[in-house]
Amino acid sequence: MRTFVAGLAVLASSIGSIAFAESHLVPTLEREFDVCQDRPSQPQFVTDLADDEPNKARLLQQVYRAEGMQRIVDANECSCETRFPTWDAAEAVYLERFSTADRNELREAISAFRRTANELRRIAKPICEQAGNW
């Protein structure tokens, strides 16, 4: 019986700890970034795609990322507006070239845009570090 009572005490203590943690560690939906707090939000349809068609959402995100890196390299500057443009151009590329792509085409495109963004990142990063936006 004492073991049972001790077990209940441990369980009650654990439940109290969980409740305390939940009440103090509630996640917020607001994201905080190290740089460029006012960057454009991802369009709602991208968030919606992530649930049903994650490859399409990933592709659009990679197109956006590559576009931002390309803009930095082309302008040789890294303002927040350059690094984080609106999503309009990325959305247009996606809709024109990939909206009807099959799964394999999407995977290939994701890889290609990721490679492009990573190559441009090597050039863009020092530019952005100098501007304090990395």
N, CA, C and O of each residue as an XYZ file, in Angstrom:
536
protein
N       0.813     -1.187      0.000
C       0.000      0.000      0.000
C       0.863      1.260      0.000
O       0.557      2.229     -0.694
N       1.947      1.241      0.786
C       2.832      2.409      0.815
C       3.446      2.658     -0.560
O       3.614      3.809     -0.961
N       3.780      1.596     -1.281
C       4.343      1.725     -2.621
C       3.336      2.383     -3.545
O       3.683      3.234     -4.364
N       2.080      1.974     -3.399
C       1.024      2.539     -4.219
C       0.855      4.041     -3.930
O       0.733      4.843     -4.856
N       0.848      4.411     -2.660
C       0.695      5.808     -2.264
C       1.903      6.613     -2.747
O       1.746      7.735     -3.228
N       3.102      6.048     -2.622
C       4.303      6.733     -3.089
C       4.237      6.921     -4.607
O       4.627      7.967     -5.125
N       3.739      5.900     -5.316
C       3.589      5.990     -6.769
C       2.615      7.088     -7.156
O       2.855      7.834     -8.106
N       1.510      7.187     -6.418
C       0.542      8.253     -6.679
C       1.160      9.637     -6.438
O       0.897     10.581     -7.183
N       1.975      9.740     -5.402
C       2.615     11.023     -5.099
C       3.559     11.426     -6.231
O       3.600     12.592     -6.625
N       4.314     10.462     -6.751
C       5.226     10.736     -7.867
C       4.426     11.134     -9.109
O       4.791     12.076     -9.812
N       3.344     10.418     -9.372
C       2.492     10.726    -10.515
C       1.898     12.124    -10.383
O       1.901     12.889    -11.347
N       1.395     12.462     -9.215
C       0.809     13.788     -9.000
C       1.874     14.870     -9.175
O       1.606     15.924     -9.753
N       3.058     14.611     -8.685
C       4.155     15.559     -8.831
C       4.509     15.745    -10.308
O       4.753     16.864    -10.759
N       4.532     14.642    -11.052
C       4.835     14.708    -12.486
C       3.777     15.493    -13.239
O       4.097     16.312    -14.100
N       2.522     15.243    -12.916
C       1.430     15.951    -13.585
C       1.530     17.439    -13.288
O       1.320     18.263    -14.178
N       1.845     17.790    -12.054
C       2.018     19.195    -11.694
C       3.162     19.823    -12.473
O       3.047     20.969    -12.910
N       4.270     19.099    -12.659
C       5.410     19.603    -13.421
C       5.046     19.806    -14.877
O       5.451     20.793    -15.490
N       4.283     18.875    -15.435
C       3.859     18.983    -16.831
C       2.960     20.196    -17.003
O       3.113     20.961    -17.955
N       2.025     20.369    -16.082
C       1.120     21.508    -16.172
C       1.897     22.818    -16.063
O       1.613     23.775    -16.784
N       2.874     22.857    -15.164
C       3.700     24.056    -15.019
C       4.446     24.334    -16.314
O       4.461     25.467    -16.795
N       5.068     23.300    -16.882
C       5.831     23.473    -18.124
C       4.935     23.950    -19.253
O       5.305     24.852    -20.005
N       3.760     23.350    -19.377
C       2.838     23.746    -20.448
C       2.410     25.199    -20.294
O       2.290     25.923    -21.282
N       2.181     25.620    -19.068
C       1.700     26.981    -18.870
C       2.805     28.012    -19.077
O       2.508     29.174    -19.353
N       4.055     27.620    -18.953
C       5.162     28.561    -19.098
C       5.913     28.426    -20.422
O       6.736     29.282    -20.745
N       5.656     27.402    -21.173
C       6.365     27.178    -22.419
C       5.408     27.112    -23.600
O       5.581     26.283    -24.494
N       4.431     27.950    -23.610
C       3.457     27.974    -24.690
C       4.114     28.596    -25.913
O       4.581     29.734    -25.853
N       4.156     27.860    -27.027
C       4.778     28.433    -28.218
C       3.904     29.546    -28.791
O       2.680     29.531    -28.659
N       4.557     30.500    -29.422
C       3.817     31.562    -30.084
C       3.878     31.321    -31.578
O       4.771     30.629    -32.066
N       2.944     31.882    -32.293
C       2.930     31.755    -33.738
C       3.792     32.822    -34.395
O       4.091     32.730    -35.586
N       4.190     33.822    -33.642
C       5.026     34.877    -34.181
C       6.468     34.394    -34.227
O       7.002     33.889    -33.239
N       7.091     34.557    -35.396
C       8.485     34.155    -35.541
C       9.376     35.359    -35.339
O       9.056     36.466    -35.773
N      10.477     35.140    -34.689
C      11.480     36.177    -34.521
C      12.711     35.735    -35.279
O      13.139     34.585    -35.178
N      13.275     36.654    -36.037
C      14.450     36.358    -36.836
C      15.626     37.160    -36.296
O      15.441     38.179    -35.631
N      16.826     36.696    -36.584
C      18.017     37.426    -36.171
C      18.182     38.710    -36.975
O      18.674     39.714    -36.461
N      17.769     38.670    -38.236
C      17.866     39.843    -39.106
C      16.569     40.000    -39.882
O      15.807     39.049    -40.054
N      16.340     41.197    -40.337
C      15.206     41.503    -41.227
C      13.872     40.998    -40.665
O      13.251     40.093    -41.222
N      13.456     41.592    -39.573
C      12.211     41.182    -38.908
C      10.975     41.371    -39.787
O       9.994     40.643    -39.643
N      11.020     42.337    -40.686
C       9.841     42.677    -41.481
C       9.803     41.967    -42.832
O       9.198     42.469    -43.779
N      10.436     40.819    -42.925
C      10.425     40.091    -44.200
C       9.013     39.639    -44.546
O       8.196     39.400    -43.656
N       8.727     39.521    -45.843
C       7.380     39.104    -46.254
C       7.043     37.702    -45.750
O       7.889     36.808    -45.753
N       5.835     37.531    -45.330
C       5.376     36.215    -44.887
C       5.189     35.302    -46.091
O       4.894     35.749    -47.200
N       5.365     34.042    -45.843
C       5.102     33.047    -46.873
C       3.609     33.107    -47.225
O       2.767     33.177    -46.330
N       3.281     33.081    -48.514
C       1.859     33.134    -48.884
C       1.066     31.977    -48.266
O       1.589     30.877    -48.092
N      -0.171     32.237    -47.944
C      -1.014     31.222    -47.314
C      -1.136     29.969    -48.175
O      -1.190     28.860    -47.643
N      -1.180     30.129    -49.494
C      -1.348     28.942    -50.325
C      -0.132     28.020    -50.234
O      -0.261     26.816    -50.454
N       1.053     28.563    -49.913
C       2.234     27.716    -49.722
C       2.063     26.896    -48.452
O       2.374     25.705    -48.427
N       1.576     27.527    -47.413
C       1.311     26.820    -46.164
C       0.263     25.734    -46.390
O       0.386     24.623    -45.876
N      -0.763     26.065    -47.161
C      -1.805     25.081    -47.473
C      -1.240     23.929    -48.297
O      -1.602     22.775    -48.073
N      -0.358     24.229    -49.247
C       0.271     23.183    -50.064
C       1.090     22.226    -49.200
O       1.131     21.024    -49.459
N       1.739     22.771    -48.175
C       2.604     21.948    -47.332
C       1.842     20.782    -46.718
O       2.422     19.725    -46.470
N       0.556     20.962    -46.473
C      -0.246     19.886    -45.891
C      -0.571     18.798    -46.909
O      -0.476     17.609    -46.607
N      -0.956     19.209    -48.115
C      -1.422     18.252    -49.116
C      -0.346     17.845    -50.120
O      -0.278     16.686    -50.531
N       0.480     18.791    -50.506
C       1.488     18.532    -51.529
C       2.819     19.146    -51.093
O       3.220     20.197    -51.592
N       3.491     18.484    -50.165
C       4.696     19.078    -49.581
C       5.808     19.349    -50.602
O       6.577     20.294    -50.421
N       5.914     18.555    -51.657
C       6.961     18.812    -52.646
C       6.728     20.120    -53.380
O       7.685     20.824    -53.700
N       5.479     20.456    -53.653
C       5.180     21.725    -54.315
C       5.539     22.889    -53.396
O       6.084     23.893    -53.854
N       5.243     22.766    -52.119
C       5.589     23.817    -51.162
C       7.104     23.957    -51.043
O       7.624     25.073    -51.034
N       7.814     22.832    -50.953
C       9.279     22.869    -50.859
C       9.889     23.521    -52.089
O      10.834     24.303    -51.988
N       9.339     23.188    -53.253
C       9.858     23.775    -54.485
C       9.682     25.291    -54.472
O      10.623     26.023    -54.780
N       8.522     25.757    -54.129
C       8.290     27.195    -54.112
C       9.231     27.881    -53.118
O       9.731     28.971    -53.393
N       9.473     27.256    -51.976
C      10.402     27.811    -50.993
C      11.822     27.869    -51.538
O      12.541     28.836    -51.288
N      12.232     26.845    -52.282
C      13.573     26.836    -52.865
C      13.698     27.865    -53.990
O      14.745     28.494    -54.140
N      12.649     28.034    -54.770
C      12.650     29.069    -55.810
C      12.831     30.433    -55.144
O      13.635     31.245    -55.603
N      12.096     30.685    -54.078
C      12.187     31.954    -53.349
C      13.592     32.158    -52.789
O      14.151     33.250    -52.890
N      14.153     31.121    -52.208
C      15.491     31.202    -51.623
C      16.536     31.516    -52.689
O      17.387     32.385    -52.499
N      16.466     30.800    -53.812
C      17.421     31.029    -54.895
C      17.276     32.441    -55.458
O      18.267     33.102    -55.770
N      16.033     32.891    -55.581
C      15.793     34.245    -56.091
C      16.422     35.291    -55.172
O      17.045     36.238    -55.653
N      16.267     35.133    -53.870
C      16.856     36.077    -52.923
C      18.372     36.105    -53.012
O      18.977     37.177    -52.994
N      18.991     34.928    -53.108
C      20.449     34.861    -53.223
C      20.918     35.510    -54.528
O      21.925     36.218    -54.550
N      20.185     35.265    -55.608
C      20.542     35.843    -56.897
C      20.452     37.367    -56.856
O      21.303     38.057    -57.417
N      19.437     37.884    -56.204
C      19.267     39.333    -56.096
C      20.434     39.974    -55.341
O      20.903     41.048    -55.716
N      20.898     39.322    -54.290
C      22.032     39.835    -53.514
C      23.278     39.887    -54.392
O      23.981     40.897    -54.430
N      23.542     38.792    -55.095
C      24.732     38.715    -55.951
C      24.644     39.757    -57.063
O      25.618     40.463    -57.326
N      23.496     39.860    -57.711
C      23.336     40.816    -58.811
C      23.509     42.261    -58.353
O      24.136     43.064    -59.044
N      22.956     42.588    -57.192
C      23.003     43.963    -56.684
C      24.289     44.252    -55.914
O      24.637     45.412    -55.690
N      24.983     43.206    -55.516
C      26.175     43.321    -54.687
C      25.872     44.130    -53.412
O      26.693     44.914    -52.935
N      24.686     43.910    -52.895
C      24.277     44.533    -51.630
C      23.221     43.647    -50.980
O      22.595     42.815    -51.637
N      23.035     43.843    -49.671
C      22.161     42.925    -48.937
C      21.213     43.668    -48.002
O      21.203     43.436    -46.793
N      20.429     44.553    -48.572
C      19.379     45.166    -47.762
C      18.319     44.094    -47.501
O      18.286     43.070    -48.184
N      17.478     44.325    -46.538
C      16.410     43.363    -46.244
C      15.492     43.186    -47.450
O      15.035     42.076    -47.722
N      15.220     44.271    -48.171
C      14.353     44.191    -49.346
C      14.981     43.346    -50.456
O      14.277     42.668    -51.203
N      16.301     43.393    -50.555
C      16.990     42.588    -51.568
C      17.010     41.125    -51.158
O      16.706     40.243    -51.960
N      17.365     40.876    -49.928
C      17.490     39.487    -49.468
C      16.134     38.800    -49.350
O      16.015     37.610    -49.641
N      15.125     39.530    -48.930
C      13.796     38.955    -48.736
C      12.754     39.730    -49.538
O      11.999     40.523    -48.975
N      12.709     39.502    -50.855
C      11.737     40.207    -51.697
C      10.328     39.672    -51.448
O      10.133     38.740    -50.668
N       9.370     40.267    -52.113
C       8.025     39.697    -52.043
C       8.078     38.318    -52.693
O       9.049     37.976    -53.368
N       7.050     37.549    -52.486
C       6.988     36.197    -53.042
C       6.460     36.183    -54.480
O       6.358     35.116    -55.084
N       6.130     37.332    -55.026
C       5.477     37.399    -56.339
C       6.275     36.723    -57.448
O       5.720     35.924    -58.202
N       7.568     37.026    -57.560
C       8.378     36.451    -58.642
C       8.524     34.943    -58.481
O       8.431     34.203    -59.460
N       8.751     34.486    -57.261
C       8.869     33.038    -57.026
C       7.559     32.339    -57.346
O       7.545     31.259    -57.936
N       6.471     32.959    -56.955
C       5.155     32.395    -57.242
C       4.919     32.325    -58.753
O       4.360     31.345    -59.246
N       5.338     33.348    -59.486
C       5.164     33.358    -60.944
C       5.985     32.246    -61.597
O       5.491     31.560    -62.492
N       7.233     32.061    -61.160
C       8.070     30.976    -61.694
C       7.403     29.633    -61.433
O       7.314     28.791    -62.326
N       6.946     29.442    -60.228
C       6.291     28.186    -59.869
C       5.048     27.947    -60.733
O       4.879     26.868    -61.301
N       4.191     28.950    -60.826
C       2.941     28.771    -61.566
C       3.191     28.552    -63.059
O       2.511     27.742    -63.687
N       4.154     29.262    -63.625
C       4.444     29.138    -65.052
C       5.124     27.823    -65.408
O       4.848     27.239    -66.456
N       6.012     27.360    -64.538
C       6.852     26.212    -64.911
C       6.543     24.907    -64.199
O       6.838     23.838    -64.734
N       5.951     24.963    -62.995
C       5.897     23.746    -62.200
C       4.544     23.389    -61.597
O       4.432     22.351    -60.945
N       3.535     24.192    -61.786
C       2.261     23.934    -61.117
C       1.640     22.596    -61.522
O       0.873     22.017    -60.753
N       1.957     22.103    -62.705
C       1.409     20.814    -63.144
C       2.470     19.717    -63.178
O       2.236     18.641    -63.728
N       3.623     19.984    -62.598
C       4.712     19.003    -62.614
C       4.355     17.774    -61.795
O       3.637     17.862    -60.799
N       4.868     16.618    -62.231
C       4.654     15.401    -61.458
C       5.693     15.316    -60.337
O       6.578     16.164    -60.228
N       5.570     14.303    -59.529
C       6.419     14.150    -58.334
C       7.911     14.124    -58.663
O       8.705     14.769    -57.979
N       8.295     13.391    -59.695
C       9.707     13.308    -60.072
C      10.227     14.641    -60.602
O      11.353     15.034    -60.298
N       9.419     15.330    -61.386
C       9.825     16.647    -61.885
C       9.995     17.629    -60.729
O      10.914     18.448    -60.731
N       9.112     17.542    -59.753
C       9.227     18.413    -58.584
C      10.512     18.136    -57.819
O      11.214     19.065    -57.420
N      10.818     16.868    -57.616
C      12.044     16.514    -56.886
C      13.287     17.010    -57.617
O      14.217     17.525    -56.997
N      13.295     16.852    -58.928
C      14.441     17.321    -59.717
C      14.569     18.841    -59.624
O      15.670     19.372    -59.478
N      13.450     19.525    -59.709
C      13.469     20.983    -59.636
C      13.893     21.463    -58.247
O      14.646     22.430    -58.127
N      13.418     20.799    -57.211
C      13.824     21.154    -55.842
C      15.335     21.050    -55.716
O      15.983     21.956    -55.193
N      15.893     19.952    -56.192
C      17.354     19.755    -56.118
C      18.096     20.822    -56.910
O      19.106     21.353    -56.445
N      17.600     21.139    -58.107
C      18.273     22.136    -58.943
C      18.243     23.516    -58.289
O      19.263     24.204    -58.256
N      17.097     23.923    -57.775
C      17.015     25.237    -57.128
C      17.821     25.263    -55.837
O      18.415     26.289    -55.506
N      17.853     24.157    -55.103
C      18.658     24.090    -53.876
C      20.142     24.241    -54.213
O      20.862     24.980    -53.541
N      20.595     23.538    -55.254
C      22.002     23.656    -55.678
C      22.327     25.093    -56.075
O      23.355     25.641    -55.676
N      21.451     25.689    -56.855
C      21.664     27.070    -57.292
C      21.751     28.005    -56.086
O      22.665     28.825    -55.997
N      20.805     27.879    -55.167
C      20.800     28.738    -53.975
C      22.069     28.537    -53.155
O      22.645     29.504    -52.656
N      22.506     27.291    -53.012
C      23.703     27.021    -52.222
C      24.961     27.578    -52.888
O      25.863     28.064    -52.205
N      25.024     27.509    -54.219
C      26.167     28.091    -54.927
C      26.177     29.609    -54.769
O      27.222     30.202    -54.505
N      25.027     30.226    -54.928
C      24.934     31.677    -54.782
C      25.170     32.118    -53.336
O      25.663     33.219    -53.089
N      24.821     31.262    -52.396
C      24.984     31.568    -50.979
C      26.445     31.856    -50.644
O      26.739     32.731    -49.831
N      27.357     31.119    -51.271
C      28.795     31.334    -51.014
C      29.220     32.758    -51.355
O      30.089     33.332    -50.698
N      28.603     33.316    -52.381
C      28.909     34.692    -52.786
C      28.105     35.683    -51.944
O      28.628     36.721    -51.540
N      26.852     35.369    -51.683
C      25.946     36.288    -50.995
C      26.273     36.444    -49.509
O      26.129     37.532    -48.953
N      26.706     35.375    -48.877
C      26.913     35.424    -47.424
C      27.890     36.519    -46.996
O      27.560     37.284    -46.090
N      29.085     36.633    -47.606
C      29.988     37.707    -47.177
C      29.398     39.108    -47.410
O      29.637     40.020    -46.618
N      28.644     39.272    -48.476
C      27.999     40.560    -48.753
C      27.024     40.889    -47.628
O      26.996     42.012    -47.126
N      26.228     39.901    -47.240
C      25.234     40.108    -46.174
C      25.884     40.251    -44.811
O      25.408     41.024    -43.979
N      26.952     39.528    -44.568
C      27.649     39.671    -43.286
C      28.188     41.091    -43.145
O      28.103     41.688    -42.071
N      28.733     41.622    -44.214
C      29.255     42.990    -44.179
C      28.133     44.002    -43.902
O      28.350     45.015    -43.237
N      26.944     43.716    -44.416
C      25.800     44.607    -44.202
C      25.102     44.341    -42.865
O      24.200     45.085    -42.480
N      25.514     43.286    -42.159
C      24.878     42.950    -40.882
C      23.546     42.242    -41.035
O      22.727     42.247    -40.117
N      23.325     41.629    -42.198
C      22.047     40.950    -42.460
C      22.231     39.463    -42.706
O      21.577     38.904    -43.586
N      23.095     38.817    -41.962
C      23.221     37.366    -42.098
C      22.914     36.715    -40.784
O      22.962     35.489    -40.677
